[in-house]
């Protein structure tokens, strides 16, 4: 059976460290502590007094002053790892934790999970080919030497970097190493830890190289694990649940997140708020439970993105370069059909193609097949269409040889509608207003990946009012956007009112509009 040696890096809350160590070792596991030397000596003494003679706890031989982005974080981890490897020969796995981490599964579940597959859990992506680094330094992290802390010694950090860059003082990665990158939160088997410690003993140039790279806690273990372990034995993921905001800051969890956390496909979570006393107490007791079932929904990140994304819709400050002077044309009319229920909008476009001379396509920015004409490849992928959306629509006017063109847009893409509305051409918007019953909202949550197919009913019920409110919010924003030419149709309005709205929208005779309004089963689900 798996037995875990937790590598605990922390710098505050000594009582929390003591409680966490006692909790994790109560089930037969182990803890190795590195307590930051920057912290007051009295805090560390408090921990030593409480845990110094505990058989399941050991301490790093050296305490280091740690700083973000520095080698000191990796060095401190290695100190705690070496202490655990020597003190706990029974440990089969080594799990990296911080003082802000708490279990979201029982120890019984965690050991069973680790026993199920002989592998290491660590994010390990190709440093140069992956998009793990979104912005800022990439190659510069490695080929230049970084001796100073970017946050506390900013002038020295950037001055030394600029001097190396100006004089071409670069270096190469150690021979035969493929640099990998990923989260610092990992769980590794004992044989992997031993292989890494042997490797750096035999090749001191490796830690020497990483000691002057920038943010080495994202590359050191990630690179060495991939070097000593076959790829088939690495699961490129972390077992610690964490979410980052748009600003690169970790999301903090509070008392009302208990049920959400337990549903995630992870063993631990960070960061738990120090003020979330009830959550900490409940999660603390969780580790020692026996026989508890954990249904997994794994919707946490999707749910966070969904909820925080509401109200964050903005507008571009300038058009893309290929859209400069890329107007659709003063003598053209773009008819934009906006509908959440795509099948309703597509019934209308089909009827439009049948009863009028106006070319009408479907969700050209969302669906590969959208009744588009052949346009020389620009329409071949959704990515191309989105990148060149105004050029795409302009080309469609030319291919159809028409002054009028209709296409469909989801109401979530309000910025896209606004973008076209700012064009010099005439843009007319038709909003198809819909009612959303529980069955539709449940289906919508599944389609957007908000809940898994086997999500607990209680979770679905709790999300229904939130998602329905969000759908209504989309509709309200569109109606309040101030479009000059906005028409609305709905099932509640009836064929006569809908015909009048369609006649205005398409600029067609009343008899044609009536045929569109009377399209069989137009609003049916």
HUTAQUI-V410749 format. One record per backbone hydrogen bond with DSSP energy under -1.0 kcal/mol. NH is the residue of the N-H (numbers start at 0). CO is the residue of the C=O. E is the energy in kcal/mol with one decimal. If there is no record, write none. Layout:
# HUTAQUI-V410749
[[NH;CO;E] [NH;CO;E]]
This chain:
# HUTAQUI-V410749
[[4;92;-3.2] [5;29;-2.8] [6;94;-3.2] [7;31;-2.9] [8;96;-2.3] [9;33;-2.3] [16;12;-2.0] [17;13;-2.4] [18;14;-2.7] [19;15;-2.5] [20;16;-2.6] [21;17;-2.4] [22;18;-2.3] [23;19;-2.5] [24;20;-2.0] [25;21;-1.1] [27;24;-1.9] [29;3;-3.1] [30;55;-2.4] [31;5;-3.2] [32;57;-2.5] [33;7;-2.7] [35;9;-2.5] [36;63;-2.2] [38;35;-1.4] [43;39;-1.2] [44;40;-2.3] [45;41;-1.9] [46;42;-1.6] [47;43;-2.7] [48;44;-2.8] [49;45;-1.5] [50;46;-2.5] [51;47;-2.4] [53;50;-1.9] [56;53;-1.6] [57;30;-2.3] [59;32;-2.5] [69;66;-2.0] [74;70;-2.9] [75;71;-2.5] [76;72;-1.8] [77;73;-2.7] [78;74;-2.0] [79;75;-2.1] [80;76;-2.7] [81;77;-2.8] [82;78;-1.9] [83;79;-2.2] [84;80;-3.0] [85;81;-1.9] [86;82;-2.3] [87;83;-2.4] [90;87;-1.8] [91;2;-2.5] [92;2;-1.8] [93;187;-3.1] [94;4;-2.1] [95;185;-2.7] [96;6;-3.1] [98;8;-1.0] [100;97;-1.7] [101;268;-2.2] [103;266;-2.8] [106;286;-2.9] [109;105;-2.4] [110;106;-2.7] [111;107;-2.0] [112;108;-2.6] [113;109;-2.4] [114;110;-2.1] [115;111;-1.2] [118;116;-1.4] [119;232;-2.7] [120;186;-3.0] [121;234;-1.8] [124;180;-3.0] [126;178;-2.2] [129;125;-2.0] [140;137;-1.4] [141;138;-1.6] [142;138;-2.3] [145;211;-2.7] [152;148;-2.4] [156;152;-2.9] [157;153;-2.5] [158;154;-2.5] [159;155;-2.3] [160;156;-1.6] [161;157;-2.6] [162;158;-2.3] [163;159;-2.1] [164;160;-2.4] [165;161;-2.7] [166;162;-2.2] [168;163;-2.6] [169;167;-1.4] [176;173;-1.6] [180;124;-2.3] [181;217;-1.9] [186;120;-2.7] [187;93;-2.6] [189;91;-2.3] [192;188;-2.1] [193;189;-2.7] [194;190;-1.9] [195;191;-2.2] [196;192;-2.5] [197;193;-2.3] [198;194;-2.2] [199;195;-2.3] [200;196;-1.3] [201;197;-2.2] [202;198;-2.2] [205;202;-2.0] [207;203;-1.8] [208;204;-2.1] [209;205;-2.3] [210;206;-1.7] [211;208;-1.4] [212;209;-1.6] [213;140;-1.3] [214;68;-2.3] [217;214;-1.7] [218;215;-1.7] [219;215;-3.2] [222;218;-2.4] [223;219;-2.4] [224;220;-2.7] [225;221;-1.1] [226;222;-1.2] [227;223;-2.0] [228;224;-1.9] [232;229;-2.2] [233;230;-1.7] [234;119;-3.3] [236;234;-2.7] [240;267;-3.4] [244;248;-3.0] [247;244;-1.9] [250;242;-3.4] [252;270;-2.9] [256;253;-2.2] [257;254;-1.1] [260;256;-2.7] [261;257;-2.1] [262;258;-1.1] [263;260;-1.4] [265;263;-1.9] [266;238;-2.4] [267;238;-1.8] [268;101;-2.2] [269;240;-2.3] [271;99;-1.9] [272;252;-2.5] [275;272;-1.3] [276;274;-2.3] [279;275;-2.6] [280;276;-2.2] [281;277;-2.4] [282;278;-2.8] [283;279;-2.3] [284;280;-1.8] [285;281;-1.1] [288;285;-1.8] [296;262;-2.2] [297;262;-1.9] [302;298;-3.1] [303;299;-2.4] [304;300;-2.5] [305;301;-2.4] [306;302;-2.8] [307;303;-2.7] [308;304;-1.4] [311;308;-1.9] [322;319;-1.7] [323;320;-1.1] [325;322;-2.4] [331;328;-1.5] [332;402;-3.1] [333;425;-2.7] [334;404;-3.4] [335;427;-3.2] [336;406;-2.9] [337;429;-3.4] [338;408;-1.6] [341;339;-1.2] [344;340;-1.6] [345;341;-2.5] [346;342;-1.5] [347;343;-1.8] [348;344;-2.4] [349;345;-1.9] [350;346;-2.1] [351;347;-2.4] [352;348;-2.4] [353;349;-1.5] [354;350;-2.8] [355;351;-1.9] [360;405;-2.8] [361;369;-2.2] [363;361;-2.1] [365;362;-2.0] [366;362;-2.8] [377;374;-1.0] [379;376;-1.9] [384;380;-2.0] [385;381;-2.5] [386;382;-2.2] [387;383;-2.0] [391;387;-2.9] [392;388;-2.2] [393;389;-2.5] [394;390;-2.3] [395;391;-2.0] [396;392;-1.9] [397;393;-1.5] [398;394;-2.8] [399;395;-2.7] [401;396;-1.8] [404;332;-1.8] [405;358;-2.6] [406;334;-2.2] [407;361;-1.8] [408;336;-2.6] [412;409;-2.3] [416;412;-1.7] [417;413;-2.7] [418;414;-2.2] [419;415;-2.1] [420;416;-2.4] [421;417;-1.3] [422;419;-1.9] [425;331;-2.2] [427;333;-2.8] [428;484;-3.2] [429;335;-2.9] [430;486;-3.0] [431;337;-2.7] [432;488;-2.6] [440;436;-2.3] [441;437;-2.7] [442;438;-2.1] [443;439;-2.7] [444;440;-2.4] [445;441;-1.7] [446;442;-2.5] [447;443;-2.2] [448;445;-1.1] [449;444;-2.5] [450;444;-1.1] [454;451;-1.7] [459;455;-1.9] [460;456;-2.9] [461;457;-1.9] [462;458;-1.4] [463;459;-1.7] [466;462;-2.8] [467;463;-2.7] [468;464;-2.0] [469;465;-1.9] [470;466;-2.4] [471;467;-2.2] [472;468;-2.3] [473;469;-2.1] [474;470;-1.8] [475;471;-2.7] [476;472;-2.5] [477;473;-1.9] [478;474;-2.3] [479;475;-1.8] [480;477;-1.2] [486;428;-2.8] [488;430;-2.0] [497;493;-2.4] [498;494;-2.6] [499;495;-1.8] [500;496;-2.0] [501;497;-2.6] [502;498;-2.4] [503;499;-1.8] [504;500;-2.3] [505;501;-2.8] [506;502;-1.3] [507;502;-1.1] [512;508;-2.2] [513;509;-2.4] [514;510;-1.6] [515;511;-1.9] [516;512;-2.5] [517;513;-1.7] [518;515;-1.6] [521;518;-1.7]]
